[in-house]
Amino acid sequence: MDNHETAAPTLEITTSRQMLSWLAEQRLAIALTTYQIGKLYFIGLKPDNGLSVFERSFNRCMGLCSTPNGLYMSSLYQVWRFENVFEAGQQQDGYDRLYVPQVGYTTGDLDIHDMAVDHDGRLVFVNTLFGCLATLSETHSFKPLWRPAFISKLAAEDRCHLNGLAMKDGQPAYVTAVSQSDVADGWREHRTSGGIVIDVKSNEIVCTGLSMPHSPRWYNGRLWLLNSGTGDFGYVDLETGRFEPLCFCPGYMRGLSFHGDFALVGLSKPRQNKTFSGLALDVNLKSRNAEARCGVQVIDLRTGDAVHWLRMEGVVEELYDVVALPHVRRPMALGFKTDEIRRVLSIET
């Protein structure tokens, strides 16, 4: 067995009965980040259709997004661009993708959350520390692109906890923030109902009253998001400005990706600290006689039913991002802790 097949022995992954056959039918793999223990995970299928779990270590990895042939990932003070070096149809030991960290940008600790690639191939990320949208700079930590109208200056103060980014037609369209605060760390007092969605183009606030919203995504003509403080997954009716829940998920939600008629939602166990205490999520879990989980829930958008799930127990209690990798069966990646990265050589033809 390859020594990267499973993470530390204290991680246990279980799935619903149909989860693996669903991945096979959909021709899908999943990438996950957990900054809690600094791991990038790839979930796929072995040649015998068993579960393949591949992990690499990156300090505080969070934001993740796909490119036509790779991924971008944020870590503690860097952003990495991974490139798949396998040709179409190429495999090695049953793996059909090999993601190599090809380019790294040193940004400093910006607490980067959501990331996406625009129609020009440029990376756009949520710079949570400065409360703005930004892109990579060849010469500096970052280049600011946009900030909410209520943020009076760019300062390294995490004023409103800007965290989520939805793209539409290849452009940044909507963002989520936990509050409208304009003072250092001001968002913490507004966790229960201060959450907002902002239209990037007009700078108008299009939805209020949310609780720690995350992961807005434009998909099939709707603006979906995770109302993490209550446990509700749903969409914003942009005509009324109301959040319409589709279903409740048993955990603190972060990370949202779509594939066909399905949403893949990341779940975490809430930390036992002030940031997570006193949220409606606690009450909603108790009323359903449920414990918070860590893992991925697959939701059928037509019914709101959680049709499949993957659960992580033990060393992993929190996820940040979840990315669906279509047409991928079993991905792997290189990290910096083993010698393999010295020996993987590829020639551009």
N, C-alpha and C positions, 0 to 999 in steps of 0.2 A: 504494500500500500504506500502510495506517495506520501511523504511526511507533511505535505501541505494540504492533504485531503480534508483533514479536520483541524479545527482550532484546538486550543488547550482542552485537555480531557474533561474539564469542568463545563464545557458547553454541550448541551443536549438539544438537538433539533428534531422536532416531530412535525408531521404534516397530517392534514385531513386525508381520508382514504383516496380521494380522487385528485389530489393536488398534483401528483407527479404525472398522471396520465393527462391532466389538463395542460401542463407545461409541454408535454410531447405533442398533443393535438395542436396547440397554439404555436408551436415552434418558437419557444420563448425561454429565455434565461432572465435572471434578475440580479442586479447589483445593489448592494446595501452598504451604507456607512454607519459605523457606530463610533462617535468621538469619545464615548465613555471609556472604552479600552483601546481606541485607536486602531480599528480594523476596517479594511475594505473586504467585503464578502462577495463571492459570486456563487449563486445558486443555479445549478443546472442538472443535467441528467448524464449518468454514466452510460457506457454502451449497453449495459443490461437493463437500462431504464431505472436504475436505482438513483437515489439522491446523491448529487455531487456538491460538496461544499468546499470552496477554495478560498483561502484567506491570505491577505498580506497586511503588514503593520505599517501604518502611517500615523504619526502623532496628531491627535485631535482631528481626524478627517471628518468632514461634514458635507458640504455642498457637492453635488454630483450631477453631471448632465452628459448626455451622449452627443457625439458628433457623427458624421457619416461613417467613419471607420475607427472610432475610439471614444474616449471619455475625457472630461475635465473633472478634477477633484480638488477641493480646497483642503488644506491641512493647517496646522497651528500657525505657521507664518509663511506658507508658500501655496501656490496654485500649480498643480501638475497637469500637463496634457499627456494622456496615454494614447498610443497608436497601436492598433492591431497590426502585427507584422506577418501574419499568415496570409497567403494568397487564397483566393476563392477555392474551396474544396480541400485545402490543405489541412491535415490533422497531425497531432502528435500525442501519443498515449491516450487517444480518445478525446482530446481537447481540440475544439475547432476555432478558438480565438486565443491569441497571446497578446495581452495588452502590456506594452512597454512604456514606462515613464520617460517620454522622449524629451520634453522641455519643462523646466521648472522656473517659475517666477517667484522671486522673493518679495513678498508684499508687507511683511511685518504682521503682527497679530491684529488683523482687522475684524475678527469674529465673522468671517464670511459665511453667509447662510445660503440661500438659493442661488443657483447659477443657470444660465441658458446661453445658447449661441444664436445671434441674430442672423438676418438674411444675408449679411456680408461675411458671415463666418467669424464675427468678432464675439468674444466672450463678454457677457454682461453679468455682473454679480451684485448681490445685495451686500453692501458694506455696512454691517449692522453697527459696528463701533461708531462710524461717522454718520449713520442715518441717511445714507444716500445709495443710489445706484452708481456703479462704477465699472470701469473696464481696466484691463491690464495696461501697464505703462512699461515701455522699454527702458526708462530712465529713472522712474520714481516708484513709490509703493503702489500707487493707483492713479487713475485719471477719473475724476468725478463726472457723471453724465447728467444726473437729475437728483433733486431732493424735494421732499414734501414742502409745501408752501409755509407750513407752520414751523418748520425748522429754520431758526434765524441765522445760524452760521454753521459751517462745517467744523465740528469739534469732536475729538475722540472721547465722547461722553455717553454713548448709547442712550440717547435721550428718549426715543419713542419705541425702541426695539423693532425697527424695520426688519422683516425677516423673509417674506415670501415674494416671489416674482412669477407672474403669468405673462407669457408671450402670446401675441396674436399677429398673424401675418408676418412673422419674422421680426417683430418689434416689441419692446417692452410695453405692455398694455395696462396691467394692474399690479399693485403691490399690496401686501398686508403689513400692518403694524399693530403692536399691542396697545398703543395709546397715541394721543396727540400731544404728548409732553414735549416741552422745549427746555428742560433742565436736565442736568446729568442724572442718569439712572431713574428718570422720572416715571418711567412706564410701570414700575413695580406696584404702585398704588392703584393701578387701573386694570389689573389682570382679569377681574370678573366680568366687566362689561365695557371696557374702554376700547376694545379692538375695532379696527377700521379697515376698509378697502379703499384705496385711492386709484383713480383713473390717472395714469401717468401723463397722458397727452394734455388733458384739461386741468390737471392738478385738483380736480374736485373729489371730495369724499363721497363715494357712491353707496357705502353701507356702513352703518355704525352699530354699536351695541353688542359686538362680538366678544368672545372670551378667548384671549390668546390665539387668534387665528394663525394658521400656517398654510403653506403649500398651495397658493391659488394657482389654478391651471385653466386655460381656455381649451375646451374640448367639445367637439360636436355642437358648436353654437351656444355653449353655456360656460359661465364662469363658476367652476367648482372650487371648493376650498374645505379645509379641515377646521372646524370650530373646536379647537383642541381642549379648551377649558371646560367644555360641556360634554365632549365625546361624540358630537354630531358631525357626520359627513353629509355635505349637501351642496347647494349652489345658490348664487345670488341672483335674484330676479332684478335685473338692472332697470326695469321700468318702475318698480315699486321701491327698490332699495332694500328689500327684505331678504334675509337668509332663509332658504327653504331646506330643512333637513331631509335627507333621504333615508338615513339609518344611523343607529347608534353603534359605536365601535368600543369594545371593552379595553380601553387603554388610552394613554396620552398620545394623540396622533401627530406624526410628523412624517413627511415624505409621501408623495402622491404621484402615481404614474398611470397611464391608460393604455389599454390594448383592446381593440375591437369594442365589444359591449361590456368590458370589464374595467374596474378601477382596482389598482393595487395600492393599499393604504398601509403605511408603517405604523406600528403600535409600540409604545414604550411603557414601562412601569414608571409612574410618577416618583420623582425623588422625594425623600422625606425632608423637605426643607421649605422655607417660606415661599419660594417661587411657586411651588405647586400646591401649597396648603390652601384650604378654604375655597377651592374651585367646585363648581357644580358637578364636575366629573365624579368626585367622591360620592356625592349624593346619588347620582344616576347609576353608579356601579352598585351601591348598597341596595337601591330600590329594585335592582334586577338580580340581587343575590350573586354578584359576580366579583371576581378579582381582576385587577388590571393585568394585562398580558404584554409580552414583548414578542414581536414577530410581524408577519404580513398577513393582512386580510384581503381576500379577493372578493369584490362586491360586483354583483350583476346589476348594471345600471338600469336595466328594464324593470327589476323587481325590488331593488334595495336589499336583496338577500346576500348574506355572506356565504358564498357557495364553496369556497375553498380557503384553507388557512395553513400558515407555516408558523410554528411556535418555537421561540428560542428561550431556553432556561439555563440557569447557572450563571456563568461569568458575564453574559450579555443581558443587560436590563433596559438599555436605551438604544434606539435607532435614530438617525437623523434623516437620511435620504433613501429613497427607493426608486430605482430606474429599471423599467422594462427594456430588455434587449431582444427585439424581434429577430427572427431568423438566426438566432444563436442557440446552440444546444448545450455546450459545456465550455465556458470561458475560464481562462486563468490569466494571471498577471505576474509581472516581475516586481519585486521590491528591492530594498537596499540592504537587507540583513543577511543575504546569502550570496555566494559567489556566482550564482547563475548569471547575474546581470553582466558579468565580465565576458561570458561565453556565448551569449545570444547575439549573433551577428546577422545582419540582413543587408541586402544590396538593392538599391533603388534601380529599377529597370525602366 
